[in-house]
Amino acid sequence: MRIVPNAQSQASAIEATLTLVSNLCLPMTDTPGDSILTFQVENPSDIPLRVGVVVDNFSFYVTDSLQVELEGLENGYHLLRAFLLLPDGEVLKRRSAYVEAEFIVGEQVTQVEKYFYFGQPSLCFLSPWAVRADLSECGERRVGSSLFCDFFVNNLQLGQEGFSVVVYVDGSKVGEVHTWESFYIEGAPKAPYAVKLVLKDPIGGEIHFPTYNACQRDVRAVPLKVQKGEEEGSFRVEDKASTKEEEKKAGA
């Protein structure tokens, strides 16, 4: 297996901007409408864009709407990350297409440990959970025997002497990514198998905490409904969402 950059990516060419309109300075309450986030998008291109939202370390949520309602969050501190995606699920590689904010739900509670911090280096593993424009389900985007992968990084600089992203398949290292671009894993095995991206710091240490910096996705063969113009044989990708217990172990 090897890593091959996505030479046909449009993600760096679109000069779009994502802005959070909602004021998160005041704590959110249970009042209807108080937990709705409103975004604004400036998009000079004619390509429709989607909004991806991650709260804390939950799986990311993708929507065509500029309003997102947050539900089921515990009282206390939370971290919001949001970004823009192309219709096929590839994330825009621009700082202006990203929002990061911290907020409080309910009354501020005493938290012995805080698992997520505003402004820290972060990695968000987006694909192979690639969103298709013509499907309501998510699946693997394939080119031959290659697996498409994409990610978002913030508060860091990728480079030969900077941060990097290490790619593993079934626990074996496939390679490292030093530039912020989507890529393919050529020679991906027959499903099921696991793909893991891990953030690596400039001195060579892998960052496993918070656990979104070392996220794994399991790829398993599940036939999806084939749309017109699609090839037979797609895949479903499951997100290995971490729990607070996993967070504690990772931080130990």
N, C-alpha and C positions, 0 to 999 in steps of 0.2 A: 504493500500500500504506500501511497505517497500523497502529499498535499499539492494541489494545483490551483493557483489564483484564478478567480472568476474574471476572465478577460473581457467579458461582455457586460459587466456591471454598469448601471446608470446611476448608482447610488451617490456618487460623489459629484455628479454634474448638476443636480437639481438644487437650486438655491432657495430652498423653502425654510420658513421659520415657524417654530412652535412656541406659543406663549401661553402660560397659565393665567387666566383672567381672574379666577377665584382668589379671594383673600384668605390665606390660611393662618394669619396672625392670631385669630381668635379660635378657641377650641371648637371642634365640631360637636353637635348635640344630636339627640334623637328627633329633633323637629323636622317634619317633612321638608325636603328640599335643602336642608342644611348640609347634607353629606354629598351633594352633587358638585362635581368639579367641572368647570367650564374652561375649554381651551380655545385658542384662536390660531388659525393657520394662515400664513401668507405664502401663497404658492404661485409663482409667476409662470409655471409650466402648465401644460394642458393634461398632465398625467394626474389622475385622482390619487390622493394619498390617504392612508389610514393612520389611526393613532393607536400606539401600543402603550399599555399602562402596567406598571409593576408596583405593588405596594409591599414593602418589607421584602420578604423572600418567597411570596406566593408566585404561582405561575403567572406569566404575563397574559394580559387580556387585550385583544385587538378589536377595534370598533371603527365604523364609518362615521359615528356621531362625534360631535365636539363636546358632548356632555357625558360624563361618566358618574354613576352613582356608586358610592362605596358602602358596602353592607357587611355586617358581621365582624367589625373590627373591635378589639378590646380597648378599654380605656387606657390612655397613656400615649407614649411617643410612637410615631410611625414615620417611615420614609417613603416618599413618592418618587418614582422615576418614570418618565414618559418620553416617547420618541415617535418619529414619523417613519412610516413604511410605505414601500411601493405596493401596488396591488398584488404582486406575486409573493409578498412577504419579506423582501429584502429591505433592511433598514437603511435610512439615509445616513451617510457618513459625514455629518456636519454638526458642529457644536451648537449651531443655531437651531437645529432640529431636535433639541433635547431639553427637557425640563427636569430639574431635581429640586425637591422641596421637602421640608420636614413639617409635621403638623401634630396636633394633639387631639385626641378624641375624648370627650367627656372631661372629667376632672383629672388634673395631673396627678399621677400616682407615683409613689416612690418605687423606682426601678433599680434593683441591685445591679443588674446587668442590662446593658443596652446592646442589642445585636446588630444594629444598623446605624451608621453615622453619616450625616451630611458632609459632603466634601471629601470622602475617602476614595481611594482608587477602587473602581468597581467594574465588574464584567457581567454582562447579561447575555447568556447563551440563548439565541433566538431560534435558530434552525439547527437540526432538521425538522423542527416544528414549523414548517413553512406554510403560510396562509395562501391559499389559492383564491384568485378572484372569482372563479366560477364554481366553487364548492363551499358548502356550509361546514364541511369537516376539514380537519387539518391532516396533512400527509407529507410524505417524503417527496421532494422534487429531485428527479433523477435525470442524468444524462448518460446513457449507456449503463456502465457498471459503477458510475460515480455517485457519491452522496453529496448533495449541496449542504453547506454549513454557513451560518452567518451569526454575527455577534455584535454587541454594542459595548464600547468601553468609554469610561469617563474619569476625569480627574487624574489622568496619567498620559504618558507619551510612549507609544510603541516605537521600537527601534532596536538595532543591533546592540546598542549600549543602554537601552532603556527597558521598559517592561516588554513582555512577550506573552503569547498565549500558547500553552502546550496542549497538543491534541492527542488523546488516547482513544483506542478502539479495543474494547474488551480487555482493558488494563494494560495494553502494550502501547508504548509511545510511537506515534506515527511521524511526528515532527513538531516544529514550532512555527508560529506565525508572528512576524515582526512588523508587518504593515497592516493597517486597518482596512481590510477588504474581505469580502466573502470569498469562499474557496470551495473546492471539491476534494473529497477523499477518493482518489482513484483506486480501484481494486477493492472496494468495500465488500465485506463478506456477505454471504447470504443471511438474511434475517432469520432468527433474532440475534441482535448484538447490541452493545452499548457504546455510545460515543460520549466522551467527557472532555470538556475544556477547562483548563486550570490557568489562572493568572499567575505569572511569574515575575518577581521583582527584579530590579536592575542588578542585584548582587547574586542572583541565581536561585533564590528561595521561592518555592511554590506557596501561594497564598490560598489557604483552605478555609479562612474565616474572614468575614462571614461566608457561609457556604455557597452563596450565589457566585463567588469567585472560583468555585470548583464544582461546576454543575454537570450532572450526567443525564443523558436522555437515552431511553431504551427503545430500540427500533425493532418492531416485530411485524411479521407478515400478516396483514389483515386486508382482504380485498375491500376496496372502497367502490362506491358507485362510479362507473366510468361515464364521463361526460363526452359529448361529441368532440372528436379531435384528440382525445386522450388515449394513451396507451394502456393496455391491460396490465394488471399487476402493480398495484400501488402499495403503500405501506402506511401504517399508523405509527405515530411516535408518541411514547408516553413520557411525561415529565416526572422525574424523581424529585418531588417537592420535599424539602427538608422540614423537619419539625424542630421545635425549640430544644428537645432533647438532643437532636443531632447537632444543633448549633452549639450546645454546651460541650459536647464531646469534641467538636472541631476546635473550640477555643481553649480546650484543656492543654 
